[in-house]
Amino acid sequence: MSKHKLSALLIVYNEIAHINDVLVNLSFADELIVVDSYSSDGTVEAIKKLDAVQLYQRHFDDYTSQRNFAIEKASNDWILFIDADERVTPALQKEIVETIVKPEADDAYYFYRKFMFCKKPLHFSGWQTDKIFRLFKKSRASYVAERLVHETLSVDGNIGKLKHKLIHYSYNDYESYKQKMLSYGRLRAKELFTKGKKPTLFHRIIKPAYKFVNHYIFRLGILDGKKGYIVCYLNALGVAERYRELQRLQTQKVADV
């Protein structure tokens, strides 16, 4: 396992709109690994055109197990794990390369992200303080098995933050972002169900409403105009779907008894 080389990892499913750009964006890494969940839109064919990419296919169970599978395939200790809709800027790339060779480097690093709405930056709406683990040592970190979505990285060591932001092209159109939020909500419901949680009227009504008000009013989504309203609404919809699905799972459990 190389001490100062970098493995860039991706997990993908039907990412033909992003796959070519993100693979070119990550070409500075010493190793590039993609785990695909049997895409049907040409993603796999695009990946296979690039000899430098190691492609694996695995049925999707949840985000955590998919990410940990990808980490197992990496031959280097330093891992850069980003999503297909994220891009490393030249300044961030330079910072990454300089960071991993430092003797005093931390074991994992948060990246701040700039959220893009139809290729234009979203300045507020709860995203202004968004940060996420994207760079870490394989030997000191792994994703927590209990979290199926919005995965949690468990780090045995020191944690730092990089200065330059990662670009996040999460919102391309209304329908695709809506489906993403609904999917996240259902996976989160599965987490809660396995923990024995039961939805109440508070969860089904108050929590989605609070999510919207918090991001649109208190996190200043209103200053992002129409795009802020759309993103805050769809994020709240994801919370509503979480408890709708949890209610469905509980009802099914009772019926099966």
Secondary structure as GFF3:
##gff-version 3
##sequence-region A 1 257
A	DSSP	beta_strand	2	12	.	.	.	ID=ss1
A	DSSP	alpha_helix	19	25	.	.	.	ID=ss2
A	DSSP	beta_strand	31	36	.	.	.	ID=ss3
A	DSSP	alpha_helix	43	48	.	.	.	ID=ss4
A	DSSP	beta_strand	53	57	.	.	.	ID=ss5
A	DSSP	alpha_helix	63	73	.	.	.	ID=ss6
A	DSSP	beta_strand	76	81	.	.	.	ID=ss7
A	DSSP	beta_strand	86	87	.	.	.	ID=ss8
A	DSSP	alpha_helix	90	100	.	.	.	ID=ss9
A	DSSP	beta_strand	108	117	.	.	.	ID=ss10
A	DSSP	beta_strand	120	121	.	.	.	ID=ss11
A	DSSP	beta_strand	131	137	.	.	.	ID=ss12
A	DSSP	three_ten_helix	138	140	.	.	.	ID=ss13
A	DSSP	beta_strand	141	143	.	.	.	ID=ss14
A	DSSP	beta_strand	153	155	.	.	.	ID=ss15
A	DSSP	beta_strand	159	161	.	.	.	ID=ss16
A	DSSP	beta_strand	166	171	.	.	.	ID=ss17
A	DSSP	alpha_helix	174	194	.	.	.	ID=ss18
A	DSSP	alpha_helix	201	201	.	.	.	ID=ss19
A	DSSP	pi_helix	202	206	.	.	.	ID=ss20
A	DSSP	alpha_helix	207	213	.	.	.	ID=ss21
A	DSSP	pi_helix	214	218	.	.	.	ID=ss22
A	DSSP	three_ten_helix	221	224	.	.	.	ID=ss23
A	DSSP	alpha_helix	225	256	.	.	.	ID=ss24
###
